[in-house]
Structure formats: C-alpha cells, structure tokens
Amino acid sequence: MGDFNDLLEANDHYAEDFHDGGFDGIARAGVLVITCMDSRIEPLAMLGLKLGDAKILRSPGGRVTPDVLTGCIVGSHLLNVNRIMVVQHTRCAMASGTDEDVADKIIEKSKMDLRGMTFGANPEQDRTLDFDTRLLRSHPAIKPRTKIGGFIYDVDTGKLEHVY
C-alpha cells in the first residue's frame, strides 16, 4: 500500500473541497471524447467543458479499440451522447512506428517478447483517424443521429484541428 500513499494523501486534499457529487452519470453536453492516454491531453479543459459534461475514453493513440467501441455504443444509447470526437494528437508515440516497432522497444527495455500483440500503432496517423471515424459512422450499433468527428490535437499549441 505504501506505493500509493502520495496519491491517497493528494486525494484526501482533493476530497476536502469536492463539491461535484450528486448528479447522474449522463454526458450533460452530449459529448464523448476518444483520445490518447498521453498525459499531455486534458480532454475537458481543451474543450471548455467541466466534470459531468462529457464521457472520456482513452486508448493508446486515441484509437477505436473494441472496448472503446463498446463505450461509444453505450454512450450513444444510454448516456445522452449525440456527438463523438475521435482526438488523436501530434508527437504521439503510437504514430511513430508500427506494432512491431512497439514490441521491439518492449523487448529492448524489458526482455518481454510481445511480438504479435496488437497495440494499434501506425505511422500513417491520417489513415488511422480516417478509418476510426468511418468505423464509428458506419457502425450499426451507434445511434443513427450521432455526429462523429475526427480531430488532431497539437500538444505544443493546445489547438484542435477538425480533420474529418
């Protein structure tokens, strides 16, 4: 437990001034954001939203993985989601190589062989963003009137570009 003491202490301070409880779990702004797990991205802040306004799903590279797709389906039918943003970003490690490159880096660092595992890495970021937005637009289980957009977030300027 000692490995988490600093975080639990920080949470104690956070909870002292916490006043955001008591509302339901729907997306009040009707937005679901799919983005990368990169710690340089603050999805709510970059969109001028606050706690409770949006559903946030993160994956390596901001890709639409099976679990992310499940979240989109649930969100569009049960959680007030009528807009889905797929947000990839500049200088993303998952856009700097292939799955094989990621596996090679893991082998180099930890000697663990994960070759053959799907990580979602692809240096053709424009193609992956196009693929993922088209996947969501055409998926029969996404509520039909849900708007889907593909975006690139610049981690150095904070600007969001609407690409698809």
N, C-alpha and C positions, 0 to 999 in steps of 0.2 A: 504493500500500500504506500510505502514511503516515496515511491517513484512519482506519485501523483499529488503529493502534499502541496506543492506550489500552486497547482491548478485548483485544488479544493479550497485553498486559502483565498485565491482570487475569486472563486465562486461565492464564498461567504461574503466578500465585499460587494460583489455584484448583486447578490440576493437582498442585501440590506436596503438597496434603493430600487428594487424591482417593483414596477407598478404596471406591468404589461400583461398580467394574467387575467383570466376570467372571460375571454372571448372565445368563440368557436374556432375551429381549425380550417375554415374555408379561406380561399385567397381573396381578400377583400377588393383588390384591384383587378382580379380576374386573370392574373399573370402567373405563368410557370416559367422559370428560367432554368435551362440546362446549361451548365458551364463546367469548366475545368476545376479540378481540385487544387489548382495553383493558389497559394496563399496571397498572391498579389491582387486577387479579384475579390471585391466586396459587392456582391450582386445587388443587394438592396440599396446601398449608398450610391452606386453608379447609376441607378435608375431613379433616384429621388424617392424611393419607397421606404416604408418602415415595417417593423415587425408585424406580421399578420397580413401584409398586403399581397405577398406572393409565395408560391411554392418554389423551393430551390432544390434542384437535383444536380449533384456533382459526379463527374466521372473523369478518368484520365483523358485529357484532350477535349473535354466537353462533348464527347461522342454519345450517340444514342445507342446505348447498350440494351440488352434485354431488360435489365432492372429499371433503367431509365424509361424505357418504353412502357413498362408496367405503370410507373408513376404518372406518365402522361395520360394513359387511359383512365386511371382512377381519378386524376385531377380534372380531366375534361368532363367526366360524367358525375362526379360526386363532390368536387371541391371548388366549384364556381370558376374553374379555369376556362377562359374563352380566347386566350392568347398564349402561344408558346414561343419562347425565344430560345433559339439554339445559339449560344455565345461561345465561340472559340476565341483564341487570343494570340497576339504576337509573341514571339520568342518562347513558344510552347515546346517543351521537351518532347512531347508526343508527336510534334510535327517536324522534328529534326531528323527523323530516321524511320526505319521500319520496325515491325515486331521483332525481327531477327536482330536488329541493332540493339533494341532494348534488352533482349535476352542475353546478348553478348556482354553488355555492360553489367548485367546482374551476375553473370558468370565471373567476370573480371573482379567485381567487388566482393562477392560472397562465395564463389565457387559452386553456387547452386545452379544447376542446369535446368532452365525453364524454356528451352527451345521447343517450339511447337505451341506454346501458350498464346492465346490471343490477347494482346494488350490494346489494340486499336491504334497503334502508331502508324503514321503515314505522312511522308514529307509533302504530299500534294494536298495541303490543307484546304484549298479551294474546292477540290473534288470531294473531300470528306464532308465539308459543310453543305455542299450541294446535295450529296447523297442523303445525309441525315435529314435535311429539311424536306426533300422529296419523299423520303420514307414516312415521315410524320403526316405530310399532306395526303398521302395515298393510303394510309393505314385504315382499314375498315372499322377498327375499334376506337379510333379517335373521333369524338363527337363531330359531326359534319361541319358545323359552322365555326369551328375553332380556327383562328388565324394562326399561321405558322410563319415565323421569320428567322432568317439566318444572319448572324452578325459576327463581326470581328471586333474584339476589344483590344485597344492598344495599351499595354501595361506601362508604357512610358509617358503617355499623354493623358490617359483616362478617357479618351474619346472612344465612342462606339460607332461603328460603321454598319449600316444596313446593307447587306450584300444580296440576300435572297429573300 
